Amino acid sequence: MPNRSEIRHSASGPVLVWTGFMAMCLGMFMAILDVQVVATSLPTIQSALDISPNQMSWIQTAYLIAEVVAIPLTGFLTRFLTMRWLFALSLTLFVIASAGCAASSSFGSLVSWRVLQGFSGGTLIPSVFSAVFILFPKERQAIATTIAGVLAVLAPTVGPVVGGWMTETYSWHWLFLINVVPGILAAMVAVRSLPRQGIEVSELRHLDGVSLVLMAMSLASLELALKEAPTSGWTSSYVAALLGVFVVDGVAFVWRSTHRPRPLVELNNFGDRNFLAGSILSFILGIGLFGSVYLMPVFLAFVRGHNAFEIGMTMLITGIAQLLTAPIAVALEKRLDARLLSAAGFTLFAIGISMSAFQDPRSDYDAMFWPQVVRGVAIMFCLLPPTRLALGTLSVDKVPDASGLFNLMRNLGGAIGIALIDTIIYTRAEPLGRALLERLQAGDTDVAAFIGVPLQAMVEHKDGLDETTMALLAPLLQTAATVQAINEAWMVVAMLTACAMLCLPFAKPVGPAE
């Protein structure tokens, strides 16, 4: 593979390099946004295509499984197709699949197109982060990482707004059609602007089909297990079988990859202390980032009764805070050790997550404002320094493989975090409801205030609550128990996020990005 300077100067100049990079960022933004805009409109799609409720989740699951399989393949595909043609081909397939989704008239065809969409979209994200360290000199990497990072975390924030508005104003088909024109333009710009290199057809001879099958089966089984475990139970036979396949195929894949001279995925990158520390931070960021983006809509929809558009408008606070913080993050990245910035970022992020663990059934926009501001400020420091820590000191030939693994860790963290959150909500709501009922029957005024029972009603029933009153209070109790379970989930996510501090002492110092 050409060295870094050869790649940078193979384009006509820095303007073309930046133009090509911005086209790549647009493609990545579309791929991440697609997951969110579709999630908000699943009931509409279900009704339009007459999909049974137990099949509806496959519209998202098919995309996510294909995406998580594609992400670690980015290194091999970059060596084979080159960065320029991998991005152009992936985005072209993503556009075709988006058009296919929009034209689907049945559940089967929609899921088939979603698989292609997820696989092609999965390579776009790590390609962008690879490009940061391949295309740009060290002094430009901070601003390039910031642009990519802002778009990567902004997409989940604005997704509910875009999805809700599109569905209510036009139709669900436009959730996919909005990808077509920007995707075509971005692919054309990338082909014109990105560095030109020859396709390495010889790389196909080194494709390890056995490793590919083992990796795909392992990751797909893990995704399916995480999807089913909260409702079916972690010890159910189906989930246990899936986790068994994940472990057996995963161990076989690791063994095969570490015993071949040209592995499908270069796992030896984990031998670099800084890459390992950065990947752990990426995994923990996935738990906190995906977890917070998941918990807020759950609360706002099921407790407060807001629609997708209202939820999106509330969550915009996080995105605005991210945008305002980005220039500060760039300036500090040029002056401070990545480990110090990561420590500050994850500490602040954990605090922002824990601030949401004290909600009551009446919490809404005002109560969520400052926790979102704190998280929005912290996110850029949880993304940019760990990216430099993981990828910034690697040789150019290692970056594509390493970027795939780095981004895979964030996605796996998110999947595991959401499964953990769902498990807490499903398993804790009922016992918490019983505890609230016992305290309410004992005349606990604090519990009554939390649930929303008027004090006068407690005075009138100081000798105990009759059956009629209990029937009236049942919905309030159920809602209050759900809120407490959600609060517990927030606190668990906050504690896991704080665990990021444990891996930082093992990383070697990484100086300012200048």
Helices and strands as residue ranges (DSSP letters): H 4-9, H 14-40, H 42-49, H 53-56, H 58-70, G 71-73, H 74-103, H 107-122, H 124-135, H 138-169, H 174-177, H 180-193, G 201-206, H 209-232, H 237-257, G 267-271, H 273-302, H 308-333, H 338-354, H 365-391, H 399-441, H 445-451, H 455-460, H 467-498, G 499-502, G 504-506
